[in-house]
Amino acid sequence: MTHSSADPIRVFLVERNPIVRIGIRAVLADSAVRLVGEAPDAGTCLEGIGDARPDVVLLDLDLPGGSGLDTVRALAHRSPPLGILVTGWARGGWDELVLAALCAGAKGFLLKDAEPTMVLDAIRLVRGGGVAFSPGVEYALSALRGPSAQVRRQGAFPALTAREYDVLRLVARGFDNRRIARELTLSDKTVRNYVSAVLGKLGVGSRGEAIVAALSAGLTGTGDRSPARSPLASRPGRFPEGFRMFDARPRWPAVLPGAQ
């Protein structure tokens, strides 16, 4: 699907909790984002999403009638491709679930109590080809594979050229192709070629999987510091410009915090 910058972003919402759906409708109502459909479960989502033609799917990972992960996998193979942004609550095992969602084709993860304006930023970023996370998620994912993730750096990707490594580092920061092109002074087409080469050499099929590989090797996207040593890890809400990490302190409309 071809878009101009003036086109509203078409969003399909998949959320089991009706109160959360009401809150998200309110967030999207006065924005350049158009809510084109809703579904309370996986089956309804897969039946209705074709006619809705969304750009981005905001998907609850904890769905009835079929797992959220299975829904991510099903949507990831659609054409034209969709930007899948998964949502959830921080609870036991959430980091492993997010890791699995990224491998399945998701383009990011937001906590359900994220600030409304930052939800809109995440939708715009994913629609543009970037990746978005709530704060701290990239550190949790990079630590998931254990201490070895903190000591591997570029040696974890010996097949990559120096330029491909630079591209992977910026992909891990959530940059879309246009932003990478500006950072590295390259054309958009050249960046697309580099991203394709990186995915091929890593043996992955999506940017989300490439980010998982980068984070698992200790590449946080902000340089070669490990998550444990990064000064950002102890300063929540302060992230590198362009990384689009979000302050997840509860600021939803009052109806939402109890909707778990």
Secondary structure as a PSIPRED ss2 file (coil, helix, strand):
# PSIPRED VFORMAT (PSIPRED V4.0)

   1 M C   1.000  0.000  0.000
   2 T C   1.000  0.000  0.000
   3 H C   1.000  0.000  0.000
   4 S C   1.000  0.000  0.000
   5 S C   1.000  0.000  0.000
   6 A C   1.000  0.000  0.000
   7 D C   1.000  0.000  0.000
   8 P C   1.000  0.000  0.000
   9 I E   0.000  0.000  1.000
  10 R E   0.000  0.000  1.000
  11 V E   0.000  0.000  1.000
  12 F E   0.000  0.000  1.000
  13 L E   0.000  0.000  1.000
  14 V E   0.000  0.000  1.000
  15 E C   1.000  0.000  0.000
  16 R C   1.000  0.000  0.000
  17 N C   1.000  0.000  0.000
  18 P H   0.000  1.000  0.000
  19 I H   0.000  1.000  0.000
  20 V H   0.000  1.000  0.000
  21 R H   0.000  1.000  0.000
  22 I H   0.000  1.000  0.000
  23 G H   0.000  1.000  0.000
  24 I H   0.000  1.000  0.000
  25 R H   0.000  1.000  0.000
  26 A H   0.000  1.000  0.000
  27 V H   0.000  1.000  0.000
  28 L H   0.000  1.000  0.000
  29 A H   0.000  1.000  0.000
  30 D C   1.000  0.000  0.000
  31 S C   1.000  0.000  0.000
  32 A C   1.000  0.000  0.000
  33 V E   0.000  0.000  1.000
  34 R E   0.000  0.000  1.000
  35 L E   0.000  0.000  1.000
  36 V E   0.000  0.000  1.000
  37 G E   0.000  0.000  1.000
  38 E E   0.000  0.000  1.000
  39 A E   0.000  0.000  1.000
  40 P C   1.000  0.000  0.000
  41 D C   1.000  0.000  0.000
  42 A H   0.000  1.000  0.000
  43 G H   0.000  1.000  0.000
  44 T H   0.000  1.000  0.000
  45 C H   0.000  1.000  0.000
  46 L H   0.000  1.000  0.000
  47 E H   0.000  1.000  0.000
  48 G H   0.000  1.000  0.000
  49 I H   0.000  1.000  0.000
  50 G H   0.000  1.000  0.000
  51 D H   0.000  1.000  0.000
  52 A H   0.000  1.000  0.000
  53 R C   1.000  0.000  0.000
  54 P C   1.000  0.000  0.000
  55 D C   1.000  0.000  0.000
  56 V E   0.000  0.000  1.000
  57 V E   0.000  0.000  1.000
  58 L E   0.000  0.000  1.000
  59 L E   0.000  0.000  1.000
  60 D E   0.000  0.000  1.000
  61 L C   1.000  0.000  0.000
  62 D C   1.000  0.000  0.000
  63 L C   1.000  0.000  0.000
  64 P C   1.000  0.000  0.000
  65 G C   1.000  0.000  0.000
  66 G C   1.000  0.000  0.000
  67 S C   1.000  0.000  0.000
  68 G H   0.000  1.000  0.000
  69 L H   0.000  1.000  0.000
  70 D H   0.000  1.000  0.000
  71 T H   0.000  1.000  0.000
  72 V H   0.000  1.000  0.000
  73 R H   0.000  1.000  0.000
  74 A H   0.000  1.000  0.000
  75 L H   0.000  1.000  0.000
  76 A H   0.000  1.000  0.000
  77 H C   1.000  0.000  0.000
  78 R C   1.000  0.000  0.000
  79 S C   1.000  0.000  0.000
  80 P C   1.000  0.000  0.000
  81 P C   1.000  0.000  0.000
  82 L C   1.000  0.000  0.000
  83 G E   0.000  0.000  1.000
  84 I E   0.000  0.000  1.000
  85 L E   0.000  0.000  1.000
  86 V E   0.000  0.000  1.000
  87 T E   0.000  0.000  1.000
  88 G E   0.000  0.000  1.000
  89 W C   1.000  0.000  0.000
  90 A C   1.000  0.000  0.000
  91 R C   1.000  0.000  0.000
  92 G C   1.000  0.000  0.000
  93 G C   1.000  0.000  0.000
  94 W H   0.000  1.000  0.000
  95 D H   0.000  1.000  0.000
  96 E H   0.000  1.000  0.000
  97 L H   0.000  1.000  0.000
  98 V H   0.000  1.000  0.000
  99 L H   0.000  1.000  0.000
 100 A H   0.000  1.000  0.000
 101 A H   0.000  1.000  0.000
 102 L H   0.000  1.000  0.000
 103 C H   0.000  1.000  0.000
 104 A H   0.000  1.000  0.000
 105 G C   1.000  0.000  0.000
 106 A C   1.000  0.000  0.000
 107 K C   1.000  0.000  0.000
 108 G E   0.000  0.000  1.000
 109 F E   0.000  0.000  1.000
 110 L E   0.000  0.000  1.000
 111 L E   0.000  0.000  1.000
 112 K C   1.000  0.000  0.000
 113 D C   1.000  0.000  0.000
 114 A C   1.000  0.000  0.000
 115 E C   1.000  0.000  0.000
 116 P H   0.000  1.000  0.000
 117 T H   0.000  1.000  0.000
 118 M H   0.000  1.000  0.000
 119 V H   0.000  1.000  0.000
 120 L H   0.000  1.000  0.000
 121 D H   0.000  1.000  0.000
 122 A H   0.000  1.000  0.000
 123 I H   0.000  1.000  0.000
 124 R H   0.000  1.000  0.000
 125 L H   0.000  1.000  0.000
 126 V H   0.000  1.000  0.000
 127 R H   0.000  1.000  0.000
 128 G C   1.000  0.000  0.000
 129 G C   1.000  0.000  0.000
 130 G C   1.000  0.000  0.000
 131 V C   1.000  0.000  0.000
 132 A E   0.000  0.000  1.000
 133 F E   0.000  0.000  1.000
 134 S C   1.000  0.000  0.000
 135 P C   1.000  0.000  0.000
 136 G C   1.000  0.000  0.000
 137 V H   0.000  1.000  0.000
 138 E H   0.000  1.000  0.000
 139 Y H   0.000  1.000  0.000
 140 A H   0.000  1.000  0.000
 141 L H   0.000  1.000  0.000
 142 S H   0.000  1.000  0.000
 143 A H   0.000  1.000  0.000
 144 L C   1.000  0.000  0.000
 145 R C   1.000  0.000  0.000
 146 G C   1.000  0.000  0.000
 147 P H   0.000  1.000  0.000
 148 S H   0.000  1.000  0.000
 149 A H   0.000  1.000  0.000
 150 Q H   0.000  1.000  0.000
 151 V C   1.000  0.000  0.000
 152 R C   1.000  0.000  0.000
 153 R C   1.000  0.000  0.000
 154 Q H   0.000  1.000  0.000
 155 G H   0.000  1.000  0.000
 156 A H   0.000  1.000  0.000
 157 F C   1.000  0.000  0.000
 158 P C   1.000  0.000  0.000
 159 A C   1.000  0.000  0.000
 160 L C   1.000  0.000  0.000
 161 T C   1.000  0.000  0.000
 162 A H   0.000  1.000  0.000
 163 R H   0.000  1.000  0.000
 164 E H   0.000  1.000  0.000
 165 Y H   0.000  1.000  0.000
 166 D H   0.000  1.000  0.000
 167 V H   0.000  1.000  0.000
 168 L H   0.000  1.000  0.000
 169 R H   0.000  1.000  0.000
 170 L H   0.000  1.000  0.000
 171 V H   0.000  1.000  0.000
 172 A C   1.000  0.000  0.000
 173 R C   1.000  0.000  0.000
 174 G C   1.000  0.000  0.000
 175 F C   1.000  0.000  0.000
 176 D C   1.000  0.000  0.000
 177 N H   0.000  1.000  0.000
 178 R H   0.000  1.000  0.000
 179 R H   0.000  1.000  0.000
 180 I H   0.000  1.000  0.000
 181 A H   0.000  1.000  0.000
 182 R H   0.000  1.000  0.000
 183 E H   0.000  1.000  0.000
 184 L H   0.000  1.000  0.000
 185 T C   1.000  0.000  0.000
 186 L C   1.000  0.000  0.000
 187 S C   1.000  0.000  0.000
 188 D H   0.000  1.000  0.000
 189 K H   0.000  1.000  0.000
 190 T H   0.000  1.000  0.000
 191 V H   0.000  1.000  0.000
 192 R H   0.000  1.000  0.000
 193 N H   0.000  1.000  0.000
 194 Y H   0.000  1.000  0.000
 195 V H   0.000  1.000  0.000
 196 S H   0.000  1.000  0.000
 197 A H   0.000  1.000  0.000
 198 V H   0.000  1.000  0.000
 199 L H   0.000  1.000  0.000
 200 G H   0.000  1.000  0.000
 201 K H   0.000  1.000  0.000
 202 L H   0.000  1.000  0.000
 203 G C   1.000  0.000  0.000
 204 V C   1.000  0.000  0.000
 205 G C   1.000  0.000  0.000
 206 S C   1.000  0.000  0.000
 207 R H   0.000  1.000  0.000
 208 G H   0.000  1.000  0.000
 209 E H   0.000  1.000  0.000
 210 A H   0.000  1.000  0.000
 211 I H   0.000  1.000  0.000
 212 V H   0.000  1.000  0.000
 213 A H   0.000  1.000  0.000
 214 A H   0.000  1.000  0.000
 215 L H   0.000  1.000  0.000
 216 S H   0.000  1.000  0.000
 217 A C   1.000  0.000  0.000
 218 G C   1.000  0.000  0.000
 219 L C   1.000  0.000  0.000
 220 T C   1.000  0.000  0.000
 221 G C   1.000  0.000  0.000
 222 T C   1.000  0.000  0.000
 223 G C   1.000  0.000  0.000
 224 D C   1.000  0.000  0.000
 225 R C   1.000  0.000  0.000
 226 S C   1.000  0.000  0.000
 227 P C   1.000  0.000  0.000
 228 A C   1.000  0.000  0.000
 229 R C   1.000  0.000  0.000
 230 S C   1.000  0.000  0.000
 231 P H   0.000  1.000  0.000
 232 L H   0.000  1.000  0.000
 233 A H   0.000  1.000  0.000
 234 S H   0.000  1.000  0.000
 235 R C   1.000  0.000  0.000
 236 P C   1.000  0.000  0.000
 237 G C   1.000  0.000  0.000
 238 R C   1.000  0.000  0.000
 239 F C   1.000  0.000  0.000
 240 P C   1.000  0.000  0.000
 241 E C   1.000  0.000  0.000
 242 G C   1.000  0.000  0.000
 243 F C   1.000  0.000  0.000
 244 R C   1.000  0.000  0.000
 245 M E   0.000  0.000  1.000
 246 F C   1.000  0.000  0.000
 247 D C   1.000  0.000  0.000
 248 A C   1.000  0.000  0.000
 249 R C   1.000  0.000  0.000
 250 P C   1.000  0.000  0.000
 251 R C   1.000  0.000  0.000
 252 W C   1.000  0.000  0.000
 253 P C   1.000  0.000  0.000
 254 A C   1.000  0.000  0.000
 255 V C   1.000  0.000  0.000
 256 L C   1.000  0.000  0.000
 257 P C   1.000  0.000  0.000
 258 G C   1.000  0.000  0.000
 259 A C   1.000  0.000  0.000
 260 Q C   1.000  0.000  0.000
